[in-house]
Amino acid sequence: MPSCRNSEPLVQLGERPRLPEWARKSATHFESLNQLKSELRALNLHTVCESARCPNIHECFHRGAATFMILGNLCTRGCGFCSVPKANPRIHDMRLDAAEPANVARMAASMKLRYVVITSVNRDDLEDGGSEHFAATVREVKRALPAARVEVLTPDFKGDMSAVARVLDAGPHVFNHNMETAPRLYRRVRPQANYRQSLDVLRFARQYRPDVMTKSGFMAGLGETPDEVELLLLDLRAQDVDVATIGQYLQPTRRNLPVAEYVTPAQFEKYREFGLSLGFRMVFSGPLVRSSYMADLVNEQAARA
């Protein structure tokens, strides 16, 4: 599939609901933002904060936090919610940067990070889904920052559990794989993914490395019902997932899926309370919550629970 930047919009746009004040975030830390961006580009590194147009980027970059996105900046999937650039490996140059694992470690050490979050694009074109490259990045970061904790936010690797095991064998402290939405919406939101398969990834991670904290996140405001959110949380607990994150979907570009509704802070609080009643160690739920937002603090609270 050619880059979506040269294709038709993913959805037909109707009248969009107005963004409420509680879903807005001010852009104030331009100096910190530009400085960190410059340092990342010097090492040919990417962050999901930038590529996914995260609303928290000014805050996080200002406090010296970022989520590294490896395996390049081009994704082989076309999820309706995501603004990460898409590409066809038969058309685009998608060779892996052999220096990327070491450069991520170098940048993390330069930032003096105590908690490092590593995610990636989907690389369905690679035989191992990029899992060895992922594992190598974890190992390099742990070598450079032996006292730091490492969280990985992985793709589903098309259900290849040997790839999941390869990443876990590198020794991350937290394993995160996002469900993103309720099963009814998968065909529209994640057409190249499978709800059951994502649950299987989380179950395998728990069974393979029971000492590693497991985590998953999803978005609200894509058209799901409260009952569907509760069933999703029940499914995650059935896989013994420790931490759930729930945030408001915000349409990143006009080519992405429109927002169906803006979920109120009160409803997010109900989701949090329901999740805690199921036995999650931590449920981080709110309009501006993202999977790796405040990941260090979330991990600390979950570890104490």
C-alpha positions in Angstrom: 0.0 0.0 0.0 1.6 3.3 -1.0 2.0 6.0 1.6 -1.3 7.3 2.8 0.0 10.8 2.3 -0.6 10.3 -1.4 -3.9 8.4 -1.1 -7.6 9.2 -0.6 -8.8 9.9 3.0 -9.4 6.8 5.1 -12.9 8.0 6.0 -15.6 10.3 4.8 -15.7 13.2 7.3 -19.0 14.5 8.6 -19.6 17.2 11.2 -17.1 16.6 13.9 -18.0 17.1 17.6 -16.3 20.1 19.2 -13.2 19.5 21.2 -14.1 20.1 24.9 -11.8 22.1 27.2 -10.9 19.0 29.2 -9.5 17.3 26.1 -7.2 20.2 25.2 -3.6 20.6 26.1 -1.6 23.7 25.7 1.6 23.8 23.6 4.0 25.8 25.7 7.4 24.2 25.8 8.7 24.9 22.3 12.4 25.3 23.4 12.5 21.9 25.0 10.6 20.3 22.1 12.9 21.7 19.5 16.1 20.8 21.4 15.1 17.2 21.9 13.9 16.8 18.4 17.3 18.1 17.2 19.1 15.6 19.3 16.9 12.7 18.1 17.4 13.6 14.4 21.2 13.7 14.9 21.0 10.0 15.7 18.3 9.2 13.1 15.9 8.3 15.9 12.1 8.6 16.0 9.5 8.9 18.8 5.9 7.8 18.8 5.3 11.1 20.5 6.0 12.9 17.3 4.8 10.4 14.7 1.5 9.7 16.5 1.0 13.4 17.2 0.6 12.9 21.0 -1.1 15.8 22.7 1.3 15.4 25.7 4.5 15.9 23.7 5.3 19.4 25.0 4.9 18.3 28.6 6.8 15.1 28.2 9.7 16.5 26.2 10.0 19.3 28.7 10.4 16.9 31.6 12.9 14.9 29.5 10.7 11.9 28.7 10.1 10.3 25.3 9.0 7.0 23.9 11.5 5.7 21.3 9.9 4.2 18.2 12.2 1.7 16.5 12.2 -0.3 13.2 12.1 3.0 11.3 9.3 5.5 10.9 7.2 3.7 8.2 4.5 1.2 9.2 3.3 -1.7 7.0 -0.3 -1.5 8.5 -3.1 1.0 7.8 -4.9 1.4 11.2 -7.6 4.0 10.9 -6.7 5.8 14.1 -2.9 6.2 13.6 -0.9 9.0 11.9 2.4 7.1 11.7 3.4 7.2 8.0 2.4 4.1 6.1 4.5 2.4 3.4 4.7 -0.6 1.0 8.1 -2.4 1.4 7.9 -3.3 -2.3 8.0 0.4 -3.1 9.7 2.1 -0.3 13.2 1.7 1.2 12.6 0.1 4.6 16.0 -1.3 5.4 16.6 -1.4 9.1 19.2 0.9 10.6 21.8 -1.4 12.2 22.9 1.5 14.4 19.5 2.1 15.8 19.7 -0.1 18.9 23.0 1.5 20.0 21.7 5.0 19.2 18.6 4.5 21.3 20.8 3.5 24.2 23.1 6.4 23.6 20.2 8.9 23.5 18.6 7.3 26.6 21.9 7.6 28.5 22.3 11.2 27.3 18.8 12.0 28.7 19.7 10.3 32.0 16.5 8.3 31.8 15.6 6.0 34.8 12.7 4.6 32.9 12.9 3.8 29.1 9.9 3.1 26.9 10.5 1.4 23.5 7.9 0.9 20.9 7.9 0.2 17.2 6.0 0.4 14.0 4.5 -2.8 12.6 7.0 -4.6 10.2 4.9 -7.4 8.7 7.5 -7.5 5.9 10.2 -8.9 8.1 10.3 -12.6 8.8 10.6 -12.1 12.6 8.5 -9.0 12.6 11.6 -7.0 13.7 11.7 -8.9 17.1 15.4 -9.5 17.0 16.0 -5.8 16.4 13.6 -5.0 19.2 15.4 -7.4 21.6 18.8 -5.9 20.6 17.5 -2.4 21.5 16.4 -3.6 24.9 19.8 -5.2 25.5 21.7 -2.1 24.4 19.6 0.1 26.7 20.1 -2.2 29.7 23.9 -2.3 29.0 24.1 1.5 28.9 21.7 2.1 31.8 21.8 -0.9 34.1 19.8 0.8 36.8 17.0 1.9 34.5 13.7 0.1 34.1 12.7 -0.8 30.5 9.1 -1.0 29.2 8.4 -2.4 25.8 5.2 -1.6 23.8 5.2 -4.2 21.1 3.2 -5.0 18.0 1.4 -8.4 17.8 4.1 -9.9 15.5 1.2 -11.5 13.6 0.7 -13.9 16.5 4.2 -15.3 16.3 4.9 -16.2 20.0 8.5 -17.0 19.3 8.9 -13.3 18.3 7.2 -12.3 21.6 9.5 -14.6 23.5 12.5 -13.1 21.8 11.7 -9.7 23.1 10.9 -11.0 26.6 14.2 -12.9 26.6 16.0 -9.5 26.3 14.8 -8.8 29.9 12.3 -5.8 29.8 10.7 -5.0 33.1 7.2 -4.2 31.7 5.6 -5.8 28.6 2.9 -3.7 27.0 0.7 -4.6 24.0 -2.3 -2.4 23.2 -5.8 -3.7 22.5 -6.7 -0.2 21.1 -10.5 -0.8 20.9 -13.5 -3.1 21.4 -13.7 -6.2 19.2 -16.8 -4.9 17.3 -14.7 -2.0 16.0 -11.6 -3.9 14.9 -12.5 -4.1 11.2 -12.7 -0.3 11.0 -10.1 0.6 13.5 -7.5 -2.2 13.2 -8.3 -4.0 10.0 -5.0 -6.0 9.9 -5.2 -7.0 13.6 -7.2 -9.6 15.5 -8.7 -9.0 18.9 -8.2 -12.6 20.1 -4.7 -12.6 18.8 -3.8 -9.6 20.8 -5.2 -11.2 23.9 -3.2 -14.3 23.2 0.0 -12.2 23.0 -0.7 -10.8 26.5 -1.6 -14.2 27.9 1.6 -15.7 26.5 3.7 -12.9 27.9 2.3 -13.5 31.4 2.8 -17.3 31.2 6.3 -17.1 29.6 7.7 -14.4 32.0 5.4 -14.2 35.1 7.9 -11.9 36.7 7.4 -9.2 34.0 4.6 -6.8 34.6 2.0 -6.8 31.8 0.1 -3.8 30.5 -2.4 -2.9 27.8 -4.2 0.2 26.6 -7.2 1.2 24.5 -9.0 4.3 23.3 -12.4 5.6 24.1 -14.5 7.7 21.8 -14.4 5.6 18.7 -18.0 4.4 19.0 -17.7 1.8 21.7 -20.4 1.5 24.4 -19.7 1.5 28.2 -20.7 -2.2 28.2 -18.0 -3.0 25.6 -15.4 -1.1 27.6 -16.3 -3.2 30.6 -16.1 -6.4 28.6 -12.7 -5.4 27.3 -11.4 -4.8 30.8 -12.8 -8.2 31.8 -11.0 -9.8 28.9 -7.7 -8.2 29.9 -8.1 -9.4 33.5 -8.8 -12.9 32.2 -5.2 -12.8 30.8 -3.9 -11.6 34.2 -2.9 -8.2 32.8 -1.6 -5.9 35.6 -2.1 -2.4 34.2 -4.7 -0.9 31.9 -4.5 2.6 30.3 -7.6 4.3 28.8 -7.6 7.6 26.9 -9.7 9.7 24.6 -9.2 9.1 20.9 -8.2 12.4 19.2 -8.3 12.4 15.4 -4.6 13.1 14.5 -5.2 14.1 10.8 -8.2 14.6 8.5 -7.3 11.3 6.9 -7.9 9.4 10.1 -11.1 8.1 11.6 -13.3 10.8 13.1 -14.1 11.1 16.8 -17.4 9.5 17.5 -17.8 11.2 20.9 -15.8 12.9 23.6 -16.0 10.8 26.7 -16.4 12.8 29.9 -13.9 12.8 32.7 -16.7 11.3 35.0 -17.1 8.3 32.6 -13.3 7.8 32.6 -13.4 7.7 36.3 -16.1 5.0 36.2 -14.0 2.9 33.9 -11.1 3.3 36.4 -13.2 2.3 39.3 -14.6 -0.7 37.4 -11.1 -1.8 36.4 -9.8 -1.6 39.9 -12.8 -3.7 41.1 -11.6 -6.4 38.8 -8.2 -6.6 40.4 -5.9 -4.5 38.1 -2.9 -3.3 40.0 -3.3 0.1 38.3 -5.9 1.7 35.9 -4.8 5.0 34.4 -7.9 6.5 32.8 -8.6 10.0 31.6 -9.0 12.1 28.4 -5.3 12.7 27.8 -4.0 9.4 29.0 -1.8 7.6 26.5 -0.2 4.1 26.7 3.2 5.4 27.7 2.2 8.7 29.2 3.7 9.0 32.7 4.8 5.4 32.3 7.4 5.7 35.1 4.9 6.9 37.6 2.3 4.4 36.5 4.8 1.6 37.0 5.8 2.8 40.4 2.2 2.9 41.6 1.4 -0.5 40.1 4.5 -2.0 41.8 3.3 -0.7 45.2 -0.2 -2.1 44.7 
